[in-house]
Amino acid sequence: MEKSKSASPDFSVREFFKRFPDDEACIEHIFNVRFGDRHVCEACGVDSTFHRMSNRRAWACAACGDHVYPTAGTIFQDTRTPLQVWFYAIYLFVTTRHGVSGKELQRQLGVTYKTAWRIGHKIREQMDKADMKAMLTGHVEIDEAYVGGKAKGVRGRGALNKTIVMGFKQRGGKLVTEIIPNIKMSTLQAATLSNVAPGTVISTDELHSYGLLSIEGFTHVAVKHGKKQWAMFDVKTQELHHTNNLESFWRLFKASVRGTHVSISRKHMQRYLDEFTFRANHRQEVNGMFDRLIAAF
C-alpha cells in the first residue's frame, strides 16, 4: 500500500532524538552496527556475547574479557565533538534532497563554521566509502555535464571554467559519477571501461567521442538530441534508449549547487558528487543510509 503524503516521515526529527537522546545511545548504536550483539572475539576466537563496561567506552567479551572499543579506528575515536552532534549531522545529510551547506550545519549543530565544514566533508568522504564498487551491467545510460558558475561566451560543451562530470546509470541499478578532464574519445572510453562491464547495452547522446564504444564490445545506441530526439526504441536490442535518468540527476545536482552551496570549486567537486550519488543510490532507505554511513566511519 502506498504511503500517504500527509503521513509522518519514516525517520523524523522527533524519532531521531528519541533514538539518540545522548552520547551513550550513540555509542551503543555504533557498537551494534559495527559488531552486532554477538560476534567472534578476535582475542579468543569464540563466538561470544559482549557486555558494556561501566568505566570506559568499551565492551568486554563474555568468554575471555577482551575489550572492544567501537569507535577505535574511526573518525569518532579522538573527536571532541559530541557523538550526538555527529549523528545529527549524518541525519541531516541522509534526509535532505538538496544537500546541507556549511552555514546550515553551523546553525543546526551549534558549532563553529570550521567544525561544521569539517564534519560536512568527513560525511561526504564516508558516502563514497559506503557505496560498494562493482561494474555496471545490463543497460547503462552514459552522459556528461558541465558544472560551475556562470561563464561568458559559449555555453554547454564549449564553456570555459566549468568542471566536467560524467555519469553512468544502470537501469534499475546503481549510479556512478566522476570528474573527467575533457570529453576526448580516449577519456570517455577509459572511464566507460573502468565502470561498465563488456557486453553491456549502452545509451548515450550523439557526442562523437562515444563512437568507439561499440568496438569495445558494447551494444551502443546514440539518441540524437540535436534533432530533438529524446528517446528511441531500438528493434535490434528491444530496448528504449534515452539518457533521461542521468539528465534528471544533473538537473537536481546543478539546482542544489545553486540553491544550497552557491558554487563548488573543482577541488571539492568529487566529494559533493559522492554525496548526491550516494543519496540517489539509497533514497528509498533512509534508516539504511544512516546505518551504512555509521558503519563506514
C-alpha positions, -999 to +999 in steps of 0.1 A: +000+000+000+014+034-010+022+057+019+000+088+023+019+121+015+005+135+048+019+107+069+048+112+092+083+106+076+099+072+083+128+089+102+115+121+117+135+146+139+113+135+168+122+099+162+159+108+159+161+124+193+140+096+208+165+070+195+197+091+202+190+112+233+226+113+244+261+101+235+256+068+254+228+058+230+250+068+200+280+047+211+257+017+217+244+022+181+279+023+167+288-010+185+256-027+173+261-015+137+298-024+135+298-057+156+263-068+164+250-083+197+272-114+191+303-119+171+336-139+171+361-124+195+394-116+178+413-124+210+399-159+219+381-169+187+349-177+205+315-167+191+306-147+221+283-121+236+298-088+248+287-066+277+291-029+282+318-017+306+308+010+330+341+028+333+351+032+297+337+033+261+342-004+256+325-038+255+340-069+271+340-104+257+319-128+279+344-156+272+378-140+278+372-104+289+390-088+260+379-053+253+363-040+221+363-002+215+336+005+189+350+039+180+386+027+176+400+034+141+370+056+132+366+094+129+348+092+163+379+079+181+395+112+191+368+137+182+360+163+208+326+169+191+298+150+209+286+119+192+251+131+192+262+161+172+279+139+146+248+117+144+225+146+139+248+159+111+246+125+094+208+125+099+206+159+081+226+146+052+206+114+046+172+131+050+178+161+027+174+162-010+194+192-019+223+189+004+234+207+035+257+238+034+284+245+059+264+275+073+233+254+077+253+228+097+268+256+118+232+268+127+218+234+132+246+219+153+256+250+172+293+247+164+319+269+147+318+272+109+352+255+108+339+225+127+307+224+106+327+225+073+350+197+085+321+175+097+303+180+063+333+169+043+340+139+065+305+127+059+308+132+022+340+111+022+322+083+040+294+084+015+319+074-012+334+046+010+299+033+020+290+025-016+302-009-028+321-006-061+311-030-089+310-030-126+276-019-141+258-044-163+226-048-183+215-015-198+236+016-188+230+053-196+261+074-200+261+112-201+283+141-191+276+176-178+293+209-171+291+222-135+302+256-123+294+293-121+282+315-149+307+319-177+307+344-205+308+332-241+299+297-253+276+276-233+274+238-229+303+217-242+324+247-253+321+266-220+352+276-201+359+274-164+335+245-159+341+212-142+332+182-165+314+154-147+305+121-162+277+097-150+268+060-156+233+049-146+224+012-147+187+008-154+171-004-122+206-003-105+234+019-093+246+054-104+283+061-107+297+096-112+332+110-116+351+141-128+368+139-161+394+163-176+379+165-211+355+149-235+381+133-258+373+099-272+402+083-252+389+099-219+353+087-223+364+053-235+387+048-205+361+059-180+335+036-195+358+006-195+365+011-158+329+013-148+308-007-173+312-045-180+318-056-216+287-068-234+265-041-218+238-022-237+247+015-236+226+046-243+243+079-249+236+111-268+252+117-302+286+131-290+312+118-314+336+108-286+313+079-277+317+064-312+343+038-303+322+021-276+307-004-300+342-016-309+350-024-273+322-050-271+293-028-261+260-025-278+259+012-283+229+033-294+230+071-296+199+093-291+202+124-313+193+153-290+204+177-317+175+165-338+150+168-309+151+131-303+149+123-266+141+086-267+143+059-293+132+022-293+158+000-309+144-031-326+177-049-325+182-046-287+145-044-279+154-015-256+141+020-251+172+042-254+175+076-236+196+093-210+167+108-190+177+093-157+211+109-158+197+142-171+173+143-142+202+137-118+223+165-134+193+189-131+189+181-094+226+184-087+230+217-105+199+232-089+211+221-055+246+236-060+230+269-069+204+269-042+223+253-013+260+259-019+260+288-045+292+274-060+316+245-056+353+245-065+368+218-087+390+208-058+359+196-037+336+188-066+341+150-063+330+150-026+297+167-035+292+143-064+298+114-040+272+129-016+244+132-042+253+099-058+250+081-025+216+096-018+204+088-054+215+051-049+198+047-015+170+072-015+144+045-007+160+035+026+167+065+050+174+043+080+196+021+059+215+051+046+221+062+082+234+029+094+255+024+063+273+057+070+278+048+107+294+016+096+316+033+071+331+057+096 
